[in-house]
Amino acid sequence: MASAVTITAPSVKHILLDSLVVMKIVKHVDSELQAGISEVSGDACAGVLTGLVFLEDSRLEITNCFPTVRNEPVLDDDANAAQVYEEQKQQEMLDMLRKFRTMNIDYEIVGFYQSHQFGAGFTHDLVESMFDYQAMGPENVVLIYDPIKTRQGQLSLRAWRLSTSALDLASKNDWSPELVKAAGLTYENMFEELPIIIKSSYLNNVLMSELALAKSYSPEKFSTRNFDLGSKKSLEKSVRAMMGNVDELNKSIQSLTKYTMDKQRHDNMVFSMTQKRQQENEARIARGDPPVPLDDIRKLKAPQLQTRNGLLDELLASFDTNALADFSKTVTGENITKLFIAESVADEKVMGTKDRTLSSVSTR
Amino acid sequence: MASNLTVNVHPGVYMNVVDTHMRRSKNSSSKGQEKCMGTLMGYYEKGSIQVTNCFAIPFNESNEDLEIDDQFNQQMISALKKTSPNEQPVGWFLTTSDITSSCLIYHDYYVRVITEASARRESPPIVVLTIDTTFSGDMPKRMPVRAYLRSKAGIPGAAGPHCAIFNPLRVELATFPGELVAMQTIEKALDSRRREATLESGLEQLETSTGQMIEWLERMLHYVEDVNKNGEKPGDAQIGRQLMDIVTSSTNSMAPEKLDTLVKNTLRDYVMVSYLAKLTQTQLQVHERLVSA
């Protein structure tokens, strides 16, 4: 990661997404889920977005995209293999962009997309990729697509980018607590979300109306997927994921407290030793001996935060948990509404008491 | 003769073709390029051909020369094969209203490409998809989609096939579940003046769906009333049977005791999960304030 990257503040305020991109992303992720590939390799489906930036209107138009190859497991016996692999991927990306140019499609990279369950998947790798892309162009964003929520009836696409303070720290790749505090970075202002508007061309509108008349489409179209009450399994999974995240968060909080205490102790120790040395030196000077240098005290190693990336893990885990909590909140809220609707449809006279504290689930 | 094949096309393919058509370049020849051509990717299934992806290739139809950029085609196919290994070329598309003689030559080219790329010994059926974006065909104001399969035809007893017939195939729309949801969201752009659609929150969507249900129920009620009023409208037996189905299934699944249990149990579960989620979020925020203080 180059540390001499100039960081310019992005000025884009919202995103105009072409309906073609939406369809392509959905198709890519869904076809991989269908083929069961996502179970085999742990990597998320990802791809590159292309489009144009309009600075005067402060909007980013995303007009096309293409999927990138999944990371294959690299054998470790060849140290060169990783390098060659990276170059190969770059080459493929450039190839595709060249083809886009031939076909009059916008070939400027404006970001990348990834698919994550429940819309939460903020890992160190993601932050690294985001930093790389934003270094290429300050307006680049990442689109996170949530296939679970879409299956339940709501298209879920969110656009994120790293805030300028986060970009700063990422460029130095130093997430120690002092710098993070100095930058005033919390998990809330680390990522910025941008509102998305989906745009369709006129011809596209005609296509949509044409497809709406297709025979095989109408019965599926009116399926009441929204009203499905069977989302318990996905809720269970999201709660489990939240538990995992909270555990990690706990770990990093513990190491942070340990570090703060250690640092304090160390500081005190250094201070007291320096004091003593000073006194000794004065005594020595009085006697005419050369003073003992203070260097060896300074050489005492300051305690380091035990985690690899300083506070980054803690920030990411918090953000991830936040996203998962968002998902659970919305889904449960909607399900409660659906239950109330179902109740009102049923005949009220026959309903038993409205006492909700009673439950027919047997208590163990 | 496999003319009972159905061609199942995914919506992304259509949108890609439309997008390519809009981006066609104006040729140096006086007549602008009115057509777009490209390759269809997908896979073969029993009794149907699934078309899941497509891309356009540069081609030239000026004067007498018909040129296709073969290298582009091959490169694209190999690039797409890396990202979606279960897709192979299954045909090609053209944005035109009619099949012309030049299509024969294109088809020959594609037969060659696809048989090379395909792993099977005999050549698989190759689909020609035409999407009429010119609004000049026999159905103005519509954009018909047609698919064809080519077969050689001739006079029996003669030396060899004289000509080729493009047999029309049935085209249907196939979607993955997520694609259906995406299509419904994109359709909302039909209503807005600026052709824009925003992603709605769940509650708004519930509102619209409930509104729709109420509308349908009112229509059905209207119809039933009309029929009952001394046969102002002829009663259709099939509709009547379906109404009967609806009523019986609703009483069965919405039986009061069942509904009671369902509501009470699940309501408590949902409220608990919602409470825990909000608690986690508040905890995170409090923690942040403490750490950064």
HADDOCK unambig.tbl for C-alpha pairs under 7 A between the chains (distance, minus, plus):
assign (segid A and resid 19 and name CA) (segid B and resid 186 and name CA) 6.41 0.50 0.50
assign (segid A and resid 20 and name CA) (segid B and resid 12 and name CA) 6.96 0.50 0.50
assign (segid A and resid 20 and name CA) (segid B and resid 15 and name CA) 5.93 0.50 0.50
assign (segid A and resid 20 and name CA) (segid B and resid 16 and name CA) 6.62 0.50 0.50
assign (segid A and resid 23 and name CA) (segid B and resid 12 and name CA) 5.40 0.50 0.50
assign (segid A and resid 23 and name CA) (segid B and resid 179 and name CA) 6.70 0.50 0.50
assign (segid A and resid 23 and name CA) (segid B and resid 182 and name CA) 6.60 0.50 0.50
assign (segid A and resid 24 and name CA) (segid B and resid 12 and name CA) 6.01 0.50 0.50
assign (segid A and resid 26 and name CA) (segid B and resid 178 and name CA) 6.33 0.50 0.50
assign (segid A and resid 26 and name CA) (segid B and resid 179 and name CA) 5.99 0.50 0.50
assign (segid A and resid 27 and name CA) (segid B and resid 179 and name CA) 6.43 0.50 0.50
assign (segid A and resid 30 and name CA) (segid B and resid 176 and name CA) 6.56 0.50 0.50
assign (segid A and resid 30 and name CA) (segid B and resid 178 and name CA) 6.59 0.50 0.50
assign (segid A and resid 67 and name CA) (segid B and resid 83 and name CA) 6.57 0.50 0.50
assign (segid A and resid 68 and name CA) (segid B and resid 83 and name CA) 6.28 0.50 0.50
assign (segid A and resid 69 and name CA) (segid B and resid 82 and name CA) 6.33 0.50 0.50
assign (segid A and resid 69 and name CA) (segid B and resid 83 and name CA) 4.88 0.50 0.50
assign (segid A and resid 103 and name CA) (segid B and resid 58 and name CA) 6.76 0.50 0.50
assign (segid A and resid 104 and name CA) (segid B and resid 23 and name CA) 5.98 0.50 0.50
assign (segid A and resid 150 and name CA) (segid B and resid 178 and name CA) 5.76 0.50 0.50
assign (segid A and resid 150 and name CA) (segid B and resid 181 and name CA) 6.62 0.50 0.50
assign (segid A and resid 151 and name CA) (segid B and resid 177 and name CA) 6.24 0.50 0.50
assign (segid A and resid 151 and name CA) (segid B and resid 178 and name CA) 5.35 0.50 0.50
assign (segid A and resid 153 and name CA) (segid B and resid 181 and name CA) 5.96 0.50 0.50
assign (segid A and resid 154 and name CA) (segid B and resid 181 and name CA) 6.70 0.50 0.50
assign (segid A and resid 154 and name CA) (segid B and resid 202 and name CA) 6.77 0.50 0.50
assign (segid A and resid 155 and name CA) (segid B and resid 181 and name CA) 6.29 0.50 0.50
assign (segid A and resid 155 and name CA) (segid B and resid 182 and name CA) 6.03 0.50 0.50
assign (segid A and resid 155 and name CA) (segid B and resid 199 and name CA) 6.93 0.50 0.50
assign (segid A and resid 181 and name CA) (segid B and resid 292 and name CA) 5.93 0.50 0.50
assign (segid A and resid 186 and name CA) (segid B and resid 288 and name CA) 6.30 0.50 0.50
assign (segid A and resid 196 and name CA) (segid B and resid 198 and name CA) 6.84 0.50 0.50
assign (segid A and resid 197 and name CA) (segid B and resid 196 and name CA) 6.45 0.50 0.50
assign (segid A and resid 197 and name CA) (segid B and resid 197 and name CA) 5.94 0.50 0.50
assign (segid A and resid 197 and name CA) (segid B and resid 198 and name CA) 4.93 0.50 0.50
assign (segid A and resid 198 and name CA) (segid B and resid 196 and name CA) 5.45 0.50 0.50
assign (segid A and resid 198 and name CA) (segid B and resid 197 and name CA) 4.96 0.50 0.50
assign (segid A and resid 198 and name CA) (segid B and resid 198 and name CA) 5.92 0.50 0.50
assign (segid A and resid 199 and name CA) (segid B and resid 195 and name CA) 5.79 0.50 0.50
assign (segid A and resid 199 and name CA) (segid B and resid 196 and name CA) 4.49 0.50 0.50
assign (segid A and resid 199 and name CA) (segid B and resid 197 and name CA) 6.35 0.50 0.50
assign (segid A and resid 200 and name CA) (segid B and resid 189 and name CA) 6.45 0.50 0.50
assign (segid A and resid 200 and name CA) (segid B and resid 195 and name CA) 5.46 0.50 0.50
assign (segid A and resid 200 and name CA) (segid B and resid 196 and name CA) 6.38 0.50 0.50
assign (segid A and resid 201 and name CA) (segid B and resid 195 and name CA) 6.82 0.50 0.50
assign (segid A and resid 203 and name CA) (segid B and resid 18 and name CA) 6.92 0.50 0.50
assign (segid A and resid 204 and name CA) (segid B and resid 15 and name CA) 6.80 0.50 0.50
assign (segid A and resid 204 and name CA) (segid B and resid 18 and name CA) 6.76 0.50 0.50
assign (segid A and resid 205 and name CA) (segid B and resid 190 and name CA) 5.90 0.50 0.50
assign (segid A and resid 208 and name CA) (segid B and resid 187 and name CA) 6.37 0.50 0.50
assign (segid A and resid 210 and name CA) (segid B and resid 142 and name CA) 7.00 0.50 0.50
assign (segid A and resid 210 and name CA) (segid B and resid 143 and name CA) 6.59 0.50 0.50
assign (segid A and resid 216 and name CA) (segid B and resid 172 and name CA) 6.35 0.50 0.50
assign (segid A and resid 216 and name CA) (segid B and resid 173 and name CA) 6.16 0.50 0.50
assign (segid A and resid 217 and name CA) (segid B and resid 173 and name CA) 6.47 0.50 0.50
assign (segid A and resid 226 and name CA) (segid B and resid 206 and name CA) 6.78 0.50 0.50
assign (segid A and resid 318 and name CA) (segid B and resid 284 and name CA) 6.59 0.50 0.50
assign (segid A and resid 322 and name CA) (segid B and resid 281 and name CA) 5.96 0.50 0.50
assign (segid A and resid 325 and name CA) (segid B and resid 277 and name CA) 4.78 0.50 0.50
assign (segid A and resid 325 and name CA) (segid B and resid 278 and name CA) 6.85 0.50 0.50
assign (segid A and resid 325 and name CA) (segid B and resid 281 and name CA) 6.71 0.50 0.50
assign (segid A and resid 328 and name CA) (segid B and resid 274 and name CA) 6.56 0.50 0.50
assign (segid A and resid 328 and name CA) (segid B and resid 277 and name CA) 6.47 0.50 0.50
assign (segid A and resid 329 and name CA) (segid B and resid 274 and name CA) 5.14 0.50 0.50
assign (segid A and resid 329 and name CA) (segid B and resid 277 and name CA) 6.14 0.50 0.50
assign (segid A and resid 332 and name CA) (segid B and resid 270 and name CA) 5.29 0.50 0.50
assign (segid A and resid 332 and name CA) (segid B and resid 274 and name CA) 5.90 0.50 0.50
assign (segid A and resid 334 and name CA) (segid B and resid 202 and name CA) 6.64 0.50 0.50
assign (segid A and resid 334 and name CA) (segid B and resid 203 and name CA) 6.41 0.50 0.50
assign (segid A and resid 336 and name CA) (segid B and resid 267 and name CA) 6.38 0.50 0.50
assign (segid A and resid 336 and name CA) (segid B and resid 270 and name CA) 6.84 0.50 0.50
assign (segid A and resid 339 and name CA) (segid B and resid 263 and name CA) 6.28 0.50 0.50
assign (segid A and resid 346 and name CA) (segid B and resid 254 and name CA) 6.66 0.50 0.50
assign (segid A and resid 350 and name CA) (segid B and resid 256 and name CA) 6.44 0.50 0.50
assign (segid A and resid 351 and name CA) (segid B and resid 256 and name CA) 5.95 0.50 0.50
assign (segid A and resid 356 and name CA) (segid B and resid 264 and name CA) 6.21 0.50 0.50
assign (segid A and resid 359 and name CA) (segid B and resid 264 and name CA) 6.05 0.50 0.50
assign (segid A and resid 359 and name CA) (segid B and resid 265 and name CA) 6.27 0.50 0.50
assign (segid A and resid 360 and name CA) (segid B and resid 261 and name CA) 6.59 0.50 0.50
assign (segid A and resid 361 and name CA) (segid B and resid 265 and name CA) 6.89 0.50 0.50
